[in-house]
């Protein structure tokens, strides 16, 4: 016999890809596929990294370059983020923007 997929996963509880429990009620920055970025207070999450953010602010993108952010922001309030679109979650505390070390001066 072959492997029985139905029986193989039956007793195993699915674990989360990320342990976000230590970041609940703290501000996090979230990046999505397509370039959008938001910052908000993490209120909840599940094993698929679906997120609930409160007091959420979106950082607007440059019209010419979708991956470049501007200083402009937009208040979104309460936001439910689909886990399949989330590419990055990081805490805001300790986050610091630095110059890109790979860009060659010219």
C-alpha positions in Angstrom: 0.0 0.0 0.0 0.3 3.6 -0.6 0.1 6.4 1.9 -3.4 7.2 3.2 -3.7 11.0 3.1 -7.0 11.0 5.0 -5.6 9.0 7.9 -2.2 10.7 7.9 -3.3 14.1 9.0 -6.3 13.1 11.2 -4.5 13.1 14.5 -2.2 16.0 13.9 -3.3 19.6 14.9 -2.2 22.1 12.3 0.4 24.5 13.7 0.7 28.1 12.8 3.4 29.2 10.3 4.2 32.2 12.6 3.7 32.5 16.3 2.1 35.9 16.4 0.7 35.5 20.0 3.5 37.6 21.5 2.5 40.5 19.2 -1.2 40.6 20.0 -2.3 44.2 21.0 1.0 45.6 19.7 1.6 47.6 16.5 2.8 45.6 13.5 3.7 46.4 10.0 2.2 44.2 7.3 3.2 44.0 3.6 1.0 42.4 1.0 1.6 40.9 -2.5 1.2 43.7 -4.9 3.2 46.2 -2.7 0.6 47.5 -0.3 1.7 48.2 3.3 -0.3 48.8 6.4 0.5 49.4 10.1 -2.0 48.6 12.9 -2.6 47.0 16.2 -2.8 43.2 15.9 -6.1 42.1 17.4 -6.2 38.5 16.2 -4.8 35.8 13.8 -5.2 32.2 12.9 -3.1 29.3 11.5 -3.4 30.6 7.9 -2.0 34.0 9.0 -5.4 35.8 8.4 -5.0 38.9 10.5 -7.3 41.4 12.3 -5.7 44.8 12.7 -7.2 47.8 14.4 -6.3 51.5 14.2 -4.9 50.6 10.8 -3.1 53.1 8.5 -2.2 52.4 4.9 1.0 53.8 3.5 0.3 55.1 0.0 2.4 54.1 -3.0 4.1 56.2 -5.6 2.0 56.5 -8.8 5.0 55.7 -11.0 6.5 52.9 -8.9 4.0 50.6 -7.1 6.7 49.3 -4.8 7.9 52.8 -3.6 6.0 54.3 -0.7 5.3 58.0 -0.3 4.9 60.0 2.9 1.1 60.1 2.3 -1.1 57.8 4.5 -4.7 56.8 4.7 -6.6 55.8 7.8 -8.5 52.4 7.4 -9.6 51.6 11.0 -10.5 48.0 11.5 -9.0 45.7 8.8 -9.3 41.9 8.1 -6.3 40.7 6.1 -6.4 37.5 4.1 -3.4 35.3 4.9 -2.7 34.3 1.4 -1.9 38.0 0.5 0.4 38.6 3.5 4.1 38.5 2.6 5.6 40.1 5.8 4.6 40.8 9.4 7.0 42.6 11.6 6.6 44.5 14.9 6.9 48.3 14.8 9.0 48.5 17.9 12.6 48.4 16.9 11.9 48.9 13.2 14.3 51.3 11.6 14.6 52.3 7.9 18.2 52.2 6.6 19.7 53.0 3.2 19.9 50.1 0.8 23.4 48.7 0.9 23.1 47.1 -2.5 22.5 50.3 -4.5 25.7 51.4 -6.1 26.5 55.1 -6.0 27.1 56.4 -9.3 
